[in-house]
Amino acid sequence: MDNTVIAIFGNRNAGKSSIINSLTGQQTASVSDVPGTTTDPVRKRIELPGMGICTLVDTAGLDDDGGALGAERVRKSRAVAEQADLGVIVFTGEEFPEEAAQMAALLKGYDTPFVLIHNKYDLGKMPSGLASRLASEYGSEPLEYSCAEGAPVELRDSLVAALNAAAKSVAGGERPVFEGLVKAGDLIVLVCPIDSEAPKGRLILPQVQAIRDILDRNATAVVLQPSELGAYVTAHGGEITLVVTDSQVFPTVNAAVPEEIPLTSFSMLLARSKGAFGQYKEGVKKLDSLQDGDRILMLESCAHHATCEDIGRVKIPALIRRYSGRQLEFDFVAGLDAIGGDISRYALVVQCGGCVVTRKQLLNRIRPAVKAGVPVVNYGMAIAWLTGIYRRVMKPLL
């Protein structure tokens, strides 16, 4: 799993921060005997053996009773559950706290695997009856651990095992970008326009991910801008296996690529990879039945400075208004910020490709809309539908 988010939960002074420091081998999180040292979620990106790149999240105590401010800290800690690929619930003493049980239920509601750690065993081991009860209820016995004595390898191995289990579950693991689409020797043309929102000196993440997966499959990636595409197709059209384009230049690329050459987009490949493909296929149809006064929610997984060329805040809303001919309202939520209010007030949710989030985060992001029966689609599928080439660019993915 790429950039797995591992969130550490527990009551105050359970040793959450010490466990993070044990895993990283650094003083990553502040440690104190004073309850409530961690007040807001703290993130540390690190590569752990056996896991690859991970983001460890240290959260505030679930039992924070510091009035309105304490309640807000608890809310922020619980909100991290929506973003986690794996939860670690830390507790001490001879009881499993109610707050820990509530967090376990919350993680189960998100289909998020978790492990239990009984910390500070040097001060007293867990009663055998409690261990048996928790094993029966949650599927595995809690790990006995002591940050004072240290057992980072044992702890790390337990997390790796939980991640492997997650990858085999329905909600775990992402599908490689070109799985089933590209084989050794294929020639894939990637159309990558450089506009005002392209990162200076870099490609955007979906383009980088596509190049890497093509190379892993011993195929050839040709990367070019839309202005170079026509000449390249004329010279090498018979050799091209697939053309993948940024959705924003669909009309230009569609005109330059003959029908016999398969065509799709980075965003649509991400929809297939991240696992929300089925929801998006149904949701895109809503674009044909929008009514005056409908409200549409635009979800951006990354946070960035919007410009006049912004795909989610400017271009797609303009396309939808022009296509539908309706008076529509749009709301925008960036990053993983909370979606305020009742999700059912929206006629449609349009989610970005989600290149910077994990599959788990993306599925949890759109979960409220799916549960409420609100149609959901992503940027690429929406643009394909709105520009009249949906059937063509979907064909390679079906």
QUICORRA-V999557 format. One record per residue. RES is the residue in one small letter. D_FIRST is the distance of its C-alpha to the first C-alpha in Angstrom with 1 decimal. Layout:
res=RES d_first=D_FIRST
res=RES d_first=D_FIRST
This chain:
res=m d_first=0.0
res=d d_first=3.8
res=n d_first=6.5
res=t d_first=5.8
res=v d_first=9.5
res=i d_first=11.4
res=a d_first=15.0
res=i d_first=18.0
res=f d_first=20.9
res=g d_first=24.4
res=n d_first=28.1
res=r d_first=29.8
res=n d_first=30.3
res=a d_first=28.0
res=g d_first=26.4
res=k d_first=23.1
res=s d_first=23.6
res=s d_first=24.7
res=i d_first=21.6
res=i d_first=19.5
res=n d_first=22.1
res=s d_first=21.8
res=l d_first=18.1
res=t d_first=18.6
res=g d_first=22.0
res=q d_first=23.4
res=q d_first=25.5
res=t d_first=22.6
res=a d_first=24.0
res=s d_first=27.7
res=v d_first=29.2
res=s d_first=32.6
res=d d_first=34.6
res=v d_first=35.5
res=p d_first=33.6
res=g d_first=31.7
res=t d_first=30.8
res=t d_first=27.5
res=t d_first=28.6
res=d d_first=25.7
res=p d_first=21.9
res=v d_first=21.1
res=r d_first=17.8
res=k d_first=16.8
res=r d_first=14.1
res=i d_first=13.7
res=e d_first=12.0
res=l d_first=12.1
res=p d_first=12.9
res=g d_first=10.7
res=m d_first=7.6
res=g d_first=7.9
res=i d_first=8.5
res=c d_first=8.9
res=t d_first=11.6
res=l d_first=14.0
res=v d_first=16.5
res=d d_first=19.9
res=t d_first=22.0
res=a d_first=25.7
res=g d_first=27.5
res=l d_first=27.5
res=d d_first=31.2
res=d d_first=32.3
res=d d_first=35.9
res=g d_first=36.9
res=g d_first=38.4
res=a d_first=37.0
res=l d_first=34.9
res=g d_first=33.4
res=a d_first=32.7
res=e d_first=30.8
res=r d_first=28.7
res=v d_first=27.8
res=r d_first=27.0
res=k d_first=24.6
res=s d_first=22.9
res=r d_first=22.7
res=a d_first=21.4
res=v d_first=18.2
res=a d_first=17.3
res=e d_first=16.8
res=q d_first=14.0
res=a d_first=12.2
res=d d_first=9.0
res=l d_first=10.9
res=g d_first=14.6
res=v d_first=16.9
res=i d_first=20.6
res=v d_first=23.1
res=f d_first=26.8
res=t d_first=29.9
res=g d_first=33.3
res=e d_first=34.6
res=e d_first=33.3
res=f d_first=30.0
res=p d_first=30.7
res=e d_first=31.0
res=e d_first=28.6
res=a d_first=25.9
res=a d_first=26.7
res=q d_first=26.5
res=m d_first=23.0
res=a d_first=21.9
res=a d_first=23.5
res=l d_first=21.9
res=l d_first=18.3
res=k d_first=19.4
res=g d_first=20.7
res=y d_first=17.4
res=d d_first=15.9
res=t d_first=13.7
res=p d_first=13.6
res=f d_first=15.4
res=v d_first=17.3
res=l d_first=20.8
res=i d_first=22.3
res=h d_first=26.1
res=n d_first=26.7
res=k d_first=30.0
res=y d_first=31.0
res=d d_first=33.5
res=l d_first=35.5
res=g d_first=35.5
res=k d_first=33.4
res=m d_first=32.2
res=p d_first=34.8
res=s d_first=34.2
res=g d_first=35.0
res=l d_first=32.3
res=a d_first=29.7
res=s d_first=30.8
res=r d_first=30.8
res=l d_first=27.3
res=a d_first=26.0
res=s d_first=27.9
res=e d_first=26.7
res=y d_first=22.9
res=g d_first=22.4
res=s d_first=22.1
res=e d_first=24.4
res=p d_first=23.6
res=l d_first=23.0
res=e d_first=26.1
res=y d_first=25.5
res=s d_first=27.7
res=c d_first=26.8
res=a d_first=30.4
res=e d_first=30.1
res=g d_first=26.5
res=a d_first=24.0
res=p d_first=20.8
res=v d_first=19.7
res=e d_first=20.4
res=l d_first=18.5
res=r d_first=15.4
res=d d_first=15.6
res=s d_first=15.9
res=l d_first=12.7
res=v d_first=10.8
res=a d_first=12.8
res=a d_first=12.0
res=l d_first=8.2
res=n d_first=9.1
res=a d_first=11.6
res=a d_first=9.4
res=a d_first=7.5
res=k d_first=11.2
res=s d_first=12.5
res=v d_first=13.8
res=a d_first=11.8
res=g d_first=8.3
res=g d_first=5.8
res=e d_first=6.9
res=r d_first=9.7
res=p d_first=10.3
res=v d_first=13.0
res=f d_first=15.9
res=e d_first=15.2
res=g d_first=18.8
res=l d_first=20.3
res=v d_first=20.6
res=k d_first=21.9
res=a d_first=23.4
res=g d_first=26.4
res=d d_first=25.7
res=l d_first=26.6
res=i d_first=24.5
res=v d_first=26.2
res=l d_first=24.3
res=v d_first=26.6
res=c d_first=25.7
res=p d_first=28.5
res=i d_first=29.0
res=d d_first=30.3
res=s d_first=31.0
res=e d_first=27.5
res=a d_first=25.8
res=p d_first=24.6
res=k d_first=27.4
res=g d_first=26.7
res=r d_first=23.2
res=l d_first=21.6
res=i d_first=19.6
res=l d_first=15.8
res=p d_first=15.8
res=q d_first=18.3
res=v d_first=16.5
res=q d_first=13.3
res=a d_first=16.0
res=i d_first=17.8
res=r d_first=15.1
res=d d_first=14.2
res=i d_first=18.0
res=l d_first=18.5
res=d d_first=16.0
res=r d_first=18.1
res=n d_first=21.3
res=a d_first=22.6
res=t d_first=24.4
res=a d_first=23.5
res=v d_first=26.5
res=v d_first=26.0
res=l d_first=29.1
res=q d_first=30.5
res=p d_first=32.3
res=s d_first=35.7
res=e d_first=35.0
res=l d_first=33.6
res=g d_first=37.0
res=a d_first=38.4
res=y d_first=35.4
res=v d_first=35.4
res=t d_first=39.1
res=a d_first=38.8
res=h d_first=35.7
res=g d_first=35.4
res=g d_first=35.9
res=e d_first=33.0
res=i d_first=30.3
res=t d_first=27.7
res=l d_first=26.0
res=v d_first=26.4
res=v d_first=23.7
res=t d_first=25.0
res=d d_first=24.5
res=s d_first=25.8
res=q d_first=28.5
res=v d_first=30.4
res=f d_first=30.3
res=p d_first=34.2
res=t d_first=34.7
res=v d_first=32.2
res=n d_first=33.4
res=a d_first=36.9
res=a d_first=36.1
res=v d_first=34.2
res=p d_first=36.3
res=e d_first=35.4
res=e d_first=34.9
res=i d_first=31.9
res=p d_first=28.7
res=l d_first=27.4
res=t d_first=24.5
res=s d_first=22.6
res=f d_first=19.3
res=s d_first=19.2
res=m d_first=19.8
res=l d_first=17.1
res=l d_first=14.7
res=a d_first=16.4
res=r d_first=15.8
res=s d_first=12.1
res=k d_first=11.5
res=g d_first=13.7
res=a d_first=16.8
res=f d_first=18.8
res=g d_first=21.4
res=q d_first=22.2
res=y d_first=22.6
res=k d_first=24.9
res=e d_first=27.2
res=g d_first=27.1
res=v d_first=28.2
res=k d_first=31.5
res=k d_first=32.4
res=l d_first=33.2
res=d d_first=36.4
res=s d_first=37.7
res=l d_first=37.4
res=q d_first=40.5
res=d d_first=42.3
res=g d_first=41.0
res=d d_first=37.5
res=r d_first=34.8
res=i d_first=31.4
res=l d_first=28.4
res=m d_first=26.3
res=l d_first=22.8
res=e d_first=21.3
res=s d_first=17.8
res=c d_first=18.9
res=a d_first=22.2
res=h d_first=24.7
res=h d_first=28.4
res=a d_first=29.7
res=t d_first=32.3
res=c d_first=34.7
res=e d_first=32.3
res=d d_first=29.4
res=i d_first=27.6
res=g d_first=26.8
res=r d_first=29.9
res=v d_first=32.5
res=k d_first=32.0
res=i d_first=30.4
res=p d_first=32.8
res=a d_first=35.7
res=l d_first=34.7
res=i d_first=34.5
res=r d_first=37.8
res=r d_first=39.4
res=y d_first=38.1
res=s d_first=39.1
res=g d_first=42.2
res=r d_first=41.6
res=q d_first=41.8
res=l d_first=38.3
res=e d_first=36.8
res=f d_first=33.3
res=d d_first=31.2
res=f d_first=28.3
res=v d_first=25.5
res=a d_first=23.2
res=g d_first=20.0
res=l d_first=19.1
res=d d_first=22.8
res=a d_first=24.3
res=i d_first=26.0
res=g d_first=29.5
res=g d_first=32.0
res=d d_first=32.0
res=i d_first=29.4
res=s d_first=31.9
res=r d_first=34.1
res=y d_first=32.1
res=a d_first=32.9
res=l d_first=29.6
res=v d_first=26.2
res=v d_first=24.8
res=q d_first=21.2
res=c d_first=20.0
res=g d_first=17.2
res=g d_first=14.6
res=c d_first=13.2
res=v d_first=12.7
res=v d_first=11.1
res=t d_first=8.0
res=r d_first=9.0
res=k d_first=10.2
res=q d_first=12.3
res=l d_first=13.8
res=l d_first=14.8
res=n d_first=16.3
res=r d_first=17.9
res=i d_first=19.9
res=r d_first=20.4
res=p d_first=23.8
res=a d_first=25.1
res=v d_first=24.1
res=k d_first=25.7
res=a d_first=28.7
res=g d_first=29.2
res=v d_first=28.7
res=p d_first=27.7
res=v d_first=24.4
res=v d_first=23.7
res=n d_first=21.8
res=y d_first=23.5
res=g d_first=23.4
res=m d_first=24.8
res=a d_first=27.3
res=i d_first=28.6
res=a d_first=28.9
res=w d_first=30.9
res=l d_first=33.0
res=t d_first=33.9
res=g d_first=34.8
res=i d_first=32.4
res=y d_first=29.9
res=r d_first=31.0
res=r d_first=30.7
res=v d_first=27.3
res=m d_first=25.9
res=k d_first=27.5
res=p d_first=25.0
res=l d_first=22.1
res=l d_first=24.2
